[in-house]
Amino acid sequence: MNIIDISFAGSDAEIDKEKVETLCNEVLLLNDINSSELSVVFCTDQFMRDLNKRYRDHDEPTDVLSFETMHTEASEPCRHAGDIVLSLDTIKRNSEELAVNLDEELKRCIIHGILHLAGYNHTENPANDKMILLQEDILSKFQGVNLL
């Protein structure tokens, strides 16, 4: 079982934390990550912009950032898989621009962030990219789950 810690940084969105925990845990398990801790932070564009500038030297918000910290302490039975930070402002904008349901785009970004922690990477987002194909396959398994 994984431990999922959910927090909000300046965002007051009404998100079903229990369903987010379930989604995160299932995606981690699908990627053979078990007995781990994951931190999920929902934030505003300004919070995300500050992180993106500090860690990636991009002075703009983005939808999701992943910070991998996968390590195991000798005295700790649980390892920290990492942190994902999601800007609800950008996710909302993206859902409108892409004409997709906000809930679907939120799930897509959560899955995307966890896949980065699981070791997947990409430089662009082509539809035929291995990571993007896996992301969409996992997303299809959670069509009936509403986080908002």
Backbone as a chain_set.jsonl record, in Angstrom:
{"seq": "MNIIDISFAGSDAEIDKEKVETLCNEVLLLNDINSSELSVVFCTDQFMRDLNKRYRDHDEPTDVLSFETMHTEASEPCRHAGDIVLSLDTIKRNSEELAVNLDEELKRCIIHGILHLAGYNHTENPANDKMILLQEDILSKFQGVNLL", "coords": {"N": [[0.835, -1.181, 0.0], [0.488, 2.214, -0.797], [1.31, 5.475, 0.457], [-0.414, 8.398, 0.202], [-0.116, 11.8, 0.147], [-2.006, 14.635, 0.161], [-2.194, 18.03, -0.644], [-2.97, 21.574, -0.608], [-1.975, 24.502, -2.193], [-2.708, 27.546, -2.004], [-4.875, 27.116, -3.628], [-8.365, 26.705, -3.827], [-9.989, 24.743, -4.744], [-12.588, 22.325, -5.017], [-11.914, 19.212, -4.534], [-12.155, 15.73, -4.68], [-10.529, 14.211, -2.358], [-10.201, 11.565, -1.509], [-10.77, 10.069, -3.802], [-8.73, 10.991, -5.441], [-6.528, 9.975, -4.065], [-7.018, 7.219, -4.429], [-6.836, 7.017, -7.249], [-4.137, 7.817, -7.638], [-2.778, 5.832, -6.148], [-3.493, 3.51, -7.591], [-2.309, 4.051, -10.109], [0.384, 4.178, -9.365], [0.726, 1.492, -8.492], [0.245, 0.13, -10.903], [2.591, 0.685, -12.115], [4.404, -0.768, -10.75], [5.146, 0.335, -8.288], [5.227, 0.276, -4.97], [4.521, 0.41, -1.442], [5.318, 3.04, -0.985], [5.7, 6.614, -0.616], [3.842, 9.369, -1.743], [3.6, 12.701, -2.634], [1.123, 15.026, -3.378], [0.405, 18.083, -4.699], [-1.922, 20.577, -5.111], [-2.177, 23.566, -6.82], [-1.951, 27.162, -7.524], [-1.497, 29.163, -10.531], [0.498, 31.098, -10.016], [2.017, 30.024, -7.895], [2.943, 27.72, -9.195], [4.375, 28.879, -11.296], [6.498, 30.073, -9.915], [7.818, 27.748, -8.945], [8.462, 26.494, -11.397], [10.166, 28.368, -12.527], [12.244, 28.383, -10.64], [13.189, 25.671, -10.621], [13.307, 24.779, -13.274], [14.018, 26.857, -14.842], [12.102, 28.173, -16.359], [10.082, 30.787, -16.884], [7.189, 30.701, -16.397], [3.88, 29.41, -15.847], [3.002, 25.903, -15.645], [1.227, 22.846, -16.378], [1.741, 20.464, -14.856], [4.291, 19.437, -12.633], [6.875, 17.181, -11.859], [8.714, 15.795, -9.242], [11.141, 13.719, -8.739], [12.091, 11.568, -6.158], [12.837, 9.065, -5.499], [13.929, 6.953, -3.207], [15.324, 4.767, -0.762], [15.433, 4.535, 2.627], [17.591, 2.989, 4.945], [16.57, 2.485, 7.491], [13.924, 2.857, 7.116], [10.889, 1.427, 6.088], [9.368, 2.348, 4.027], [9.491, 4.054, 0.933], [10.125, 7.234, -0.602], [8.379, 8.166, -3.295], [8.143, 10.525, -4.686], [7.188, 13.889, -5.618], [4.32, 15.438, -6.961], [3.181, 18.324, -8.554], [0.424, 20.26, -9.286], [-1.017, 22.674, -11.315], [-4.027, 24.025, -10.985], [-5.167, 26.168, -12.284], [-3.86, 26.292, -14.815], [-4.473, 23.738, -15.77], [-7.228, 23.955, -16.008], [-7.402, 25.953, -18.003], [-6.125, 24.577, -20.1], [-7.943, 22.478, -20.485], [-10.121, 23.852, -21.493], [-9.024, 24.979, -23.858], [-8.369, 22.644, -25.252], [-10.8, 21.521, -25.479], [-11.761, 19.515, -23.727], [-13.151, 17.653, -21.022], [-12.866, 19.052, -17.781], [-12.4, 17.433, -15.523], [-11.405, 15.12, -16.734], [-9.019, 16.112, -17.855], [-7.651, 16.813, -15.539], [-7.264, 14.277, -14.338], [-5.653, 13.18, -16.357], [-3.333, 14.769, -16.125], [-2.472, 14.14, -13.515], [-1.886, 11.414, -13.823], [0.1, 11.648, -15.781], [2.1, 13.035, -14.347], [2.766, 11.101, -12.399], [3.729, 9.051, -14.04], [6.098, 10.205, -14.919], [7.511, 10.093, -12.508], [7.788, 7.377, -12.381], [9.725, 6.9, -14.167], [9.353, 7.441, -16.863], [9.848, 9.511, -19.727], [9.735, 12.361, -21.942], [10.153, 14.554, -24.758], [8.513, 16.075, -26.297], [4.946, 16.064, -26.88], [3.896, 14.0, -28.652], [1.23, 12.092, -30.093], [1.84, 9.424, -30.517], [3.869, 8.76, -28.798], [5.516, 6.64, -26.468], [5.119, 7.059, -23.686], [2.908, 8.792, -23.678], [0.974, 7.225, -24.938], [0.72, 5.18, -23.003], [-0.175, 6.722, -20.864], [-2.713, 7.57, -21.836], [-3.944, 5.094, -22.077], [-4.056, 4.255, -19.396], [-5.645, 6.34, -18.412], [-8.068, 5.752, -19.659], [-9.015, 3.675, -18.119], [-10.086, 4.906, -15.94], [-12.391, 6.299, -16.536], [-14.963, 6.469, -15.398], [-14.537, 7.67, -12.967], [-14.803, 10.487, -11.003], [-13.099, 13.297, -10.057], [-13.646, 15.86, -9.356]], "CA": [[0.0, 0.0, 0.0], [1.208, 3.482, -0.871], [0.788, 6.578, 1.256], [-0.589, 9.557, -0.661], [-0.351, 13.014, 0.914], [-2.576, 15.641, -0.718], [-2.272, 19.347, -0.029], [-3.38, 22.673, -1.474], [-1.154, 25.703, -2.028], [-3.402, 28.691, -2.557], [-6.036, 26.717, -4.42], [-9.502, 26.341, -2.987], [-10.838, 23.858, -5.538], [-13.205, 21.208, -4.31], [-11.439, 17.976, -5.144], [-12.413, 14.556, -3.844], [-9.199, 13.721, -1.976], [-10.215, 10.104, -1.442], [-10.679, 9.553, -5.174], [-7.378, 11.3, -5.914], [-5.659, 8.972, -3.44], [-7.25, 5.94, -5.103], [-6.252, 7.118, -8.588], [-2.678, 7.83, -7.505], [-2.328, 4.516, -5.704], [-3.645, 2.563, -8.71], [-1.297, 4.348, -11.127], [1.661, 3.721, -8.802], [0.757, 0.027, -8.521], [0.378, -0.271, -12.307], [3.999, 0.89, -12.469], [5.189, -1.556, -9.787], [5.621, 1.16, -7.177], [4.44, -0.101, -3.807], [5.127, 0.789, -0.165], [5.965, 4.332, -1.224], [4.979, 7.837, -0.28], [3.703, 10.312, -2.842], [3.018, 13.983, -2.263], [0.398, 15.672, -4.464], [0.08, 19.453, -4.328], [-2.746, 21.33, -6.049], [-1.766, 24.951, -6.604], [-2.327, 28.21, -8.465], [-0.474, 29.455, -11.536], [1.628, 31.837, -9.45], [2.835, 29.054, -7.155], [3.599, 26.871, -10.199], [5.349, 29.698, -12.022], [7.674, 30.184, -9.05], [8.529, 26.46, -8.977], [8.976, 26.263, -12.743], [11.301, 29.279, -12.684], [13.325, 27.957, -9.752], [13.745, 24.343, -10.907], [13.462, 24.484, -14.698], [14.373, 28.118, -15.475], [11.016, 28.582, -17.258], [9.327, 31.802, -16.148], [5.782, 30.573, -16.773], [3.269, 28.242, -15.202], [2.788, 24.703, -16.441], [0.146, 22.082, -15.759], [2.221, 19.511, -13.852], [5.722, 19.21, -12.422], [7.18, 15.986, -11.063], [10.012, 15.83, -8.577], [11.451, 12.343, -8.344], [12.972, 11.443, -4.995], [12.774, 7.643, -5.179], [15.049, 6.436, -2.421], [14.922, 3.941, 0.374], [16.28, 4.685, 3.808], [17.814, 1.676, 5.56], [15.719, 2.319, 8.665], [12.544, 3.124, 6.729], [10.324, 0.429, 5.193], [8.656, 3.029, 2.954], [10.347, 4.963, 0.179], [9.41, 8.403, -1.101], [8.359, 8.11, -4.758], [8.354, 11.869, -5.189], [6.144, 14.892, -5.475], [3.778, 16.035, -8.173], [2.535, 19.603, -8.299], [-0.521, 20.49, -10.376], [-1.656, 23.985, -11.33], [-5.425, 23.903, -11.389], [-5.442, 27.246, -13.235], [-3.388, 25.876, -16.135], [-5.249, 22.563, -16.178], [-8.531, 24.457, -16.454], [-7.173, 26.611, -19.291], [-5.849, 23.525, -21.094], [-9.179, 21.735, -20.778], [-10.935, 24.718, -22.353], [-8.366, 25.08, -25.164], [-8.416, 21.338, -25.912], [-12.212, 21.113, -25.491], [-11.951, 18.262, -22.991], [-13.717, 17.796, -19.692], [-11.875, 19.443, -16.774], [-12.08, 16.27, -14.701], [-10.545, 14.248, -17.55], [-7.697, 16.732, -17.971], [-7.014, 16.691, -14.231], [-6.787, 12.886, -14.214], [-4.551, 13.023, -17.314], [-2.138, 15.41, -15.572], [-2.025, 13.34, -12.373], [-1.265, 10.204, -14.393], [1.326, 12.095, -16.445], [3.099, 13.316, -13.316], [3.212, 9.845, -11.784], [4.546, 8.331, -15.026], [7.448, 10.78, -14.842], [8.151, 9.529, -11.315], [8.056, 5.965, -12.66], [10.873, 6.817, -15.064], [9.031, 7.784, -18.25], [10.182, 10.875, -20.115], [9.445, 12.76, -23.316], [10.542, 15.929, -25.023], [7.294, 16.672, -26.844], [3.776, 15.265, -26.541], [3.252, 13.387, -29.819], [0.225, 11.085, -29.724], [2.388, 8.064, -30.618], [4.941, 8.59, -27.827], [5.244, 5.52, -25.559], [4.578, 7.564, -22.417], [1.578, 9.358, -23.919], [0.087, 6.079, -25.187], [0.465, 4.551, -21.712], [-0.995, 7.676, -20.113], [-4.088, 7.517, -22.337], [-4.469, 3.771, -21.741], [-4.398, 4.288, -17.968], [-6.76, 7.265, -18.275], [-9.303, 5.079, -20.082], [-9.448, 2.796, -17.025], [-10.688, 5.732, -14.889], [-13.423, 7.145, -17.141], [-16.113, 6.652, -14.512], [-14.101, 8.267, -11.695], [-14.824, 11.952, -11.035], [-12.315, 13.889, -8.968], [-14.189, 17.189, -9.029]], "C": [[0.877, 1.239, 0.0], [0.53, 4.514, 0.024], [0.757, 7.797, 0.352], [-0.938, 10.76, 0.216], [-0.811, 14.101, -0.052], [-2.659, 16.966, 0.026], [-2.631, 20.391, -1.091], [-2.529, 23.887, -1.153], [-1.856, 26.852, -2.745], [-4.627, 28.361, -3.385], [-7.162, 26.297, -3.482], [-10.475, 25.425, -3.73], [-11.389, 22.725, -4.685], [-12.887, 19.927, -5.056], [-11.691, 16.843, -4.171], [-11.069, 13.891, -3.528], [-9.141, 12.194, -1.947], [-10.087, 9.486, -2.838], [-9.316, 9.845, -5.79], [-6.399, 10.281, -5.348], [-5.789, 7.627, -4.142], [-6.623, 5.941, -6.483], [-4.73, 7.033, -8.512], [-2.145, 6.457, -7.118], [-2.402, 3.501, -6.846], [-2.59, 2.791, -9.783], [0.087, 3.926, -10.629], [1.779, 2.202, -8.894], [0.889, -0.506, -9.935], [1.818, -0.15, -12.795], [4.945, 0.224, -11.473], [5.846, -0.709, -8.701], [4.682, 0.89, -6.014], [5.221, 0.259, -2.549], [5.911, 2.093, -0.297], [5.081, 5.47, -0.743], [4.972, 8.737, -1.505], [3.041, 11.568, -2.304], [2.385, 14.59, -3.506], [-0.02, 17.048, -3.976], [-0.733, 20.086, -5.446], [-2.495, 22.805, -5.767], [-2.345, 25.893, -7.653], [-1.207, 28.394, -9.489], [0.734, 30.171, -10.944], [2.568, 30.917, -8.676], [3.625, 28.191, -8.143], [4.668, 27.644, -10.961], [6.636, 29.828, -11.214], [8.495, 28.889, -9.047], [9.194, 26.225, -10.327], [10.194, 27.144, -13.019], [12.502, 28.787, -11.868], [13.992, 26.66, -10.209], [13.976, 24.046, -12.381], [13.876, 25.716, -15.501], [13.386, 28.519, -16.572], [10.122, 29.53, -16.463], [7.872, 31.831, -16.615], [5.188, 29.392, -16.015], [3.193, 27.076, -16.177], [1.721, 23.882, -15.726], [0.621, 21.165, -14.65], [3.744, 19.487, -13.83], [5.879, 17.98, -11.539], [8.581, 16.122, -10.504], [10.286, 14.442, -8.034], [12.422, 12.352, -7.176], [13.071, 9.986, -4.561], [14.059, 7.205, -4.475], [14.501, 5.619, -1.267], [15.924, 4.156, 1.494], [16.414, 3.31, 4.466], [16.863, 1.435, 6.731], [14.226, 2.495, 8.342], [12.022, 2.046, 5.782], [9.645, 1.048, 3.973], [9.627, 3.959, 2.226], [9.498, 6.111, -0.353], [9.503, 8.389, -2.622], [8.618, 9.484, -5.357], [7.162, 12.758, -4.941], [5.625, 15.259, -6.856], [3.007, 17.277, -7.764], [1.681, 19.915, -9.517], [-1.148, 21.873, -10.263], [-3.071, 23.826, -11.861], [-5.823, 25.002, -12.368], [-5.054, 26.823, -14.658], [-4.17, 24.674, -16.642], [-6.624, 22.995, -16.682], [-8.412, 25.122, -17.823], [-6.952, 25.579, -20.401], [-7.116, 22.772, -21.466], [-10.081, 22.543, -21.697], [-10.348, 24.795, -23.761], [-8.46, 23.772, -25.949], [-9.834, 20.798, -26.041], [-12.406, 19.719, -24.898], [-12.498, 18.601, -21.611], [-12.609, 18.11, -18.687], [-11.446, 18.255, -15.919], [-11.142, 15.316, -15.445], [-9.135, 14.815, -17.645], [-6.944, 16.664, -16.647], [-6.465, 15.285, -14.03], [-5.593, 12.648, -15.124], [-3.249, 13.591, -16.732], [-1.589, 14.656, -14.358], [-1.294, 12.098, -12.873], [0.068, 10.569, -15.025], [2.442, 12.339, -15.428], [3.644, 12.052, -12.671], [4.063, 9.033, -12.759], [5.961, 8.893, -15.075], [8.196, 10.211, -13.633], [8.533, 8.064, -11.522], [9.176, 5.791, -13.688], [10.591, 7.126, -16.521], [9.361, 9.241, -18.517], [9.817, 11.109, -21.569], [9.943, 14.174, -23.505], [9.377, 16.727, -25.591], [6.128, 15.808, -26.389], [3.12, 14.648, -27.776], [2.331, 12.244, -29.385], [0.781, 9.668, -29.749], [3.575, 7.82, -29.687], [4.55, 7.496, -26.826], [4.598, 5.989, -24.254], [3.151, 8.076, -22.599], [0.569, 8.24, -24.197], [-0.276, 5.378, -23.875], [-0.441, 5.439, -20.865], [-2.461, 7.582, -20.545], [-4.74, 6.169, -22.055], [-4.897, 3.729, -20.275], [-5.611, 5.193, -17.75], [-8.079, 6.584, -18.637], [-9.866, 4.163, -18.998], [-10.198, 3.573, -15.93], [-11.751, 6.679, -15.432], [-14.589, 7.421, -16.205], [-15.791, 7.302, -13.186], [-14.081, 9.781, -11.85], [-14.113, 12.507, -9.805], [-12.881, 15.215, -8.494], [-15.649, 17.092, -8.669]], "O": [[1.881, 1.305, 0.708], [-0.665, 4.429, 0.306], [1.784, 8.189, -0.203], [-1.934, 10.741, 0.939], [-0.085, 14.451, -0.983], [-3.126, 17.03, 1.163], [-2.598, 20.126, -2.292], [-2.375, 24.26, 0.01], [-1.63, 27.098, -3.929], [-5.347, 29.268, -3.802], [-6.935, 25.622, -2.477], [-11.651, 25.347, -3.376], [-10.737, 22.239, -3.761], [-13.505, 19.602, -6.07], [-11.464, 16.987, -2.969], [-10.543, 13.113, -4.324], [-8.129, 11.604, -2.324], [-9.377, 8.498, -3.024], [-8.801, 9.045, -6.57], [-5.538, 9.778, -6.069], [-4.787, 6.968, -4.419], [-5.951, 4.98, -6.859], [-4.11, 6.261, -9.244], [-1.171, 5.978, -7.698], [-1.471, 2.72, -7.042], [-2.031, 1.83, -10.314], [0.876, 3.374, -11.395], [2.808, 1.682, -9.323], [1.58, -1.502, -10.151], [2.214, -0.799, -13.763], [6.115, 0.589, -11.36], [6.956, -0.998, -8.255], [3.499, 1.227, -6.059], [6.443, 0.398, -2.59], [7.022, 2.223, 0.217], [3.886, 5.304, -0.501], [5.972, 8.852, -2.213], [2.034, 11.496, -1.599], [3.017, 14.665, -4.56], [-0.713, 17.174, -2.966], [-0.292, 20.128, -6.594], [-2.586, 23.249, -4.623], [-3.107, 25.494, -8.533], [-0.113, 27.852, -9.334], [1.87, 29.887, -11.324], [3.787, 31.03, -8.799], [4.819, 27.958, -7.958], [5.744, 27.114, -11.238], [7.733, 29.708, -11.759], [9.722, 28.93, -9.135], [10.35, 25.807, -10.394], [11.143, 26.709, -13.672], [13.632, 28.78, -12.355], [15.218, 26.554, -10.19], [14.758, 23.156, -12.713], [14.064, 25.627, -16.714], [13.765, 29.119, -17.578], [9.485, 29.127, -15.49], [7.388, 32.83, -17.148], [5.908, 28.487, -15.593], [3.309, 27.256, -17.389], [1.353, 24.192, -14.593], [-0.021, 21.085, -13.603], [4.396, 19.515, -14.873], [5.115, 17.77, -10.596], [9.513, 16.515, -11.206], [9.74, 14.039, -7.007], [13.439, 13.046, -7.197], [13.353, 9.698, -3.398], [15.123, 7.106, -5.086], [13.35, 5.777, -0.86], [17.128, 3.975, 1.308], [15.443, 2.555, 4.53], [16.403, 0.312, 6.939], [13.374, 2.3, 9.209], [12.657, 1.774, 4.763], [9.376, 0.352, 2.994], [10.488, 4.577, 2.853], [8.289, 5.966, -0.53], [10.584, 8.578, -3.179], [9.24, 9.598, -6.413], [6.259, 12.434, -4.17], [6.398, 15.377, -7.807], [2.283, 17.283, -6.769], [2.157, 19.842, -10.65], [-1.741, 22.208, -9.238], [-3.28, 23.531, -13.038], [-6.713, 24.801, -13.194], [-5.84, 26.983, -15.592], [-4.494, 24.604, -17.828], [-7.122, 22.459, -17.671], [-9.236, 24.879, -18.705], [-7.513, 25.689, -21.491], [-7.336, 22.463, -22.637], [-10.733, 21.985, -22.58], [-11.079, 24.691, -24.746], [-8.612, 23.789, -27.17], [-10.05, 19.744, -26.64], [-13.097, 18.868, -25.459], [-12.316, 19.711, -21.111], [-11.538, 17.506, -18.734], [-10.262, 18.093, -15.625], [-10.205, 14.774, -14.861], [-8.16, 14.073, -17.527], [-5.728, 16.476, -16.636], [-5.324, 15.12, -13.597], [-4.628, 11.994, -14.727], [-2.193, 12.966, -16.836], [-0.374, 14.547, -14.195], [-0.207, 11.775, -12.395], [1.061, 9.87, -14.823], [3.578, 11.907, -15.621], [4.845, 11.944, -12.425], [5.026, 8.391, -12.341], [6.921, 8.143, -15.254], [9.379, 9.886, -13.73], [9.483, 7.57, -10.914], [9.532, 4.666, -14.038], [11.506, 7.079, -17.343], [9.182, 10.1, -17.654], [9.614, 10.163, -22.331], [10.136, 14.91, -22.537], [9.284, 17.935, -25.373], [6.319, 14.899, -25.58], [1.905, 14.76, -27.938], [2.622, 11.525, -28.43], [0.249, 8.791, -29.069], [4.222, 6.777, -29.778], [3.401, 7.429, -26.388], [3.64, 5.38, -23.777], [2.286, 7.818, -21.762], [-0.57, 8.309, -23.735], [-1.435, 5.024, -23.656], [-1.37, 4.951, -20.223], [-3.352, 7.521, -19.697], [-5.946, 6.098, -21.82], [-5.974, 3.228, -19.953], [-6.509, 4.846, -16.982], [-9.097, 6.82, -17.986], [-11.069, 3.906, -18.969], [-10.866, 2.97, -15.091], [-11.989, 7.742, -14.858], [-15.147, 8.518, -16.23], [-16.681, 7.472, -12.353], [-13.409, 10.302, -12.74], [-14.485, 12.219, -8.667], [-12.627, 15.643, -7.368], [-16.279, 18.105, -8.365]]}, "num_chains": 1, "name": "protein.A"}
